[in-house]
Amino acid sequence: MTIYHFEVVSIRREKTAKCSVCGKRLKRVMTFDQTINPYNKNAQRMVKSREEINVELRVEAEAWMTAPERCSACLGAKP
């Protein structure tokens, strides 16, 4: 059995926000990652480069950074 170890490209983002319902201050941390492997391909069917992966991760992280947050108490409450 052969074990393959693919290189992981990751970025970590941290945000401080207020709950969109009650206004409580929140701190969230998220790690976005992808691996450089033969199955992770771009639109041209080529293996994604480190730069392409970084661009995708930054776009995904930016979307997460601007998304509204809700605290755990408000998540359990019925709207």
C-alpha positions in Angstrom: 0.0 0.0 0.0 1.3 3.4 -1.0 0.7 6.5 1.0 0.8 9.8 -0.7 1.4 13.1 1.1 0.1 16.1 -0.8 1.3 19.6 -0.1 -1.4 21.6 1.8 -1.9 25.3 0.9 -3.8 27.1 3.7 -4.6 30.5 5.0 -6.1 31.4 8.4 -8.4 34.3 9.0 -9.7 35.8 12.2 -12.6 38.2 12.6 -14.3 40.1 15.3 -17.9 40.9 14.7 -21.2 41.5 16.3 -24.1 39.1 16.3 -26.5 40.2 13.6 -29.5 39.5 16.0 -28.6 40.6 19.5 -25.4 42.6 19.0 -23.1 40.4 21.2 -19.4 40.7 20.3 -18.0 37.5 18.7 -14.6 36.3 17.7 -14.3 33.7 14.9 -11.3 31.9 13.4 -11.4 29.9 10.2 -8.8 28.0 8.2 -9.2 27.7 4.5 -7.1 25.0 2.7 -6.7 23.0 -0.4 -4.0 20.4 -1.4 -1.8 20.4 -4.5 -2.7 17.0 -6.0 -3.5 15.4 -9.3 -7.3 15.6 -8.7 -7.4 19.3 -7.9 -7.6 20.8 -11.4 -8.5 24.1 -12.9 -10.9 24.8 -15.9 -8.2 23.8 -18.4 -7.9 20.4 -16.8 -4.4 21.2 -15.5 -3.3 20.7 -11.9 -3.8 23.9 -10.0 -0.7 25.8 -9.1 0.0 27.3 -5.6 -0.8 30.8 -6.9 -4.2 29.6 -8.3 -5.1 28.0 -5.0 -4.0 31.1 -3.1 -6.3 33.2 -5.2 -9.3 30.9 -4.6 -8.6 30.7 -0.9 -8.4 34.5 -0.6 -11.7 34.9 -2.4 -13.3 32.3 -0.2 -11.9 33.9 3.0 -13.0 37.4 1.9 -16.6 36.1 1.4 -16.5 34.6 4.9 -15.1 37.8 6.4 -18.0 39.9 5.1 -20.7 37.4 6.0 -22.9 38.2 9.0 -22.4 36.2 12.2 -24.9 34.9 14.8 -24.0 33.9 18.3 -24.8 30.4 19.6 -27.7 31.6 21.6 -29.3 33.2 18.6 -28.6 30.2 16.4 -30.8 28.1 18.7 -33.6 30.6 18.9 -36.6 30.3 16.6 -36.9 33.3 14.1 
